[in-house]
Amino acid sequence: MKLITRSLLISLFVFILFTSDTYAQSNFVYVNTNTPLNTVAAFSVASNGALSPIAGSPFITGGTGNNVGLFAANRSAVCMVANRLYVANDGSNNVTGFDINPFTGFLTIIPGSPFATGGIASGYGMSLDCTPSGQFLIAANGNSSSITVFSIAANGALTPIAGAPFPASNKPNGSKVSPNGKFLYVTEDTNLIEAFNIAASGALTPVPGSPFSGGSFPFGSGVTGIEINCASTLLFAPASGFSTNVSVFNISANGALTPIPGSPFIFAGGFNSLAAVLSPNGQFLFVSSQGGLIAALNVAANGSLSPITGSPFPGVGSGQQLSINQSGSLLYVNSAFGTLGVFSIASIGAVTAVPGSPFVVGSSTLPSVSAFPPKDCAFDFCLQDDSNGNLLKINSRTGDYQFTNCSGFILTGTGTLIKQGSTLTLQHYATDRRVFAKNDGSVNRGSASIQVFSSGITFTIFDRNTANNTCSCPAQ
């Protein structure tokens, strides 16, 4: 009887491990209302996508919004490390941090909030993003053409790093940190994309050749938002104009951008493309528009785009920022009319409004939306060293992986998967690295070796019990 019970427990632990990102936590949605007395509206998400307010919502940020600014700015960001939400206060030029209760969705303000950026957002907006390691929060200040990098303390408090704020060329719109943590990309008001190297200290330096042209669009349009694939090899930039416009770029090893053949991609329907989000598996790209339509696009292996049958789909009035849940089954689209649209995503990428959508989130003309838990490049499995903190996240379907030593070094790529019974093996042999990982699910044990040829360093992982992994770096 003991053996049967132990076997059942092991099976349960394995199931929890492989589905931890999707099922261990409840699903929540947070909307930065960007109102004069700024608040965050918080909602729990039912299995059918319906929203219900979380007790205590809306939560006061202690800062002010301004209800004006660029549509593409991502005014809120969820940092997966330590489960935190940061929201921009455009009117008061500061950032408020909250701790997220992963079971109830309740928000607790981080001591010291709001934190001043030292820049000016008002009139153009502020966009936020976290580095994958959870070490830094980056705020692009629209009106002052500057970028503030904050270090994130163990309790979530923010401190500007030395040299911040860093100069940007002209009125930042949207911003995005590459999933490998190496680069920051910022769309500018003059149809430019600035690219920055992110140093171990968080300092920003321009990538050679930056800024890069956003592409040629009809009627003098320009790029607005930014999305990047999990492998950090492709960048997608929607653009305003009288159609659905998206530029697609290859990202080189040094962060430089080169348009792929056929870019920019222009599709009938919709106008003023504003924001874009990839599905967790990277197969679909969803693009919002000021006209309220949602473009759903197939993404080929080389990044080229083609419309899904039925695209564009009816969205919500003047849809703007997008967010997607971690499993890729629900798409959230904000509206300029104080409502939030929720759409189910079919296996072929088509979207359909869930019952009750759109949901009232409060009076605001320029809200932003963030899902929790956030899309984490669909890493559904991890190996975590018992002593040195090394962490390897793996997508057990695609072979995408992300390694970090939890001290600033991050390496991402796509390897080959071999599945034999309960054993999963990942291999990636390239000119710059050798990655080998193996896990035996029958005994909950795994190991990995990550060789980085340029630095001559080999990282190792010995995981004696995969069932107790947190799949995140410990708080520093």
Secondary structure, DSSP 8 states (H G I E B T S, - for coil): -HHHHHHHHHHHHHHHHHTHHHHSS--EEEEE---SS-EEEEEEE-TTS-EEE-TT-SEE-SS---S-S-TT---EEEETTTTEEEEEETTTTEEEEEEE-TTT--EEE-TT-SEE-SS--TTT-EEEEE-TTSSEEEEEETTTTEEEEEEE-TTS-EEE-TT-SEE-SS-EEEEEE-TTSSEEEEEETTTEEEEEEE-TT--EEE-TT-SEE----GGG--B---EE-TTS-EEEEEE-SSSEEEEEEEE-TTS-EEE-TT-SEEESS-SSEEEEEE-TTSSEEEEEETTSEEEEEEE-TTS-EEE-TT-SEE--TT---EEE-TTS-EEEEE-TTSEEEEEEE-TTS-EEE-TT-SEE--S-SS-EEEEES---TT--EEEE-SSS--EEEE-TTT-EEEEE-SSS-EEEEE-EEEEETTEEEEEEEETTEEEEEEEETTTTEEEEEEEETTTTEEEEEEES-GGG--SS----
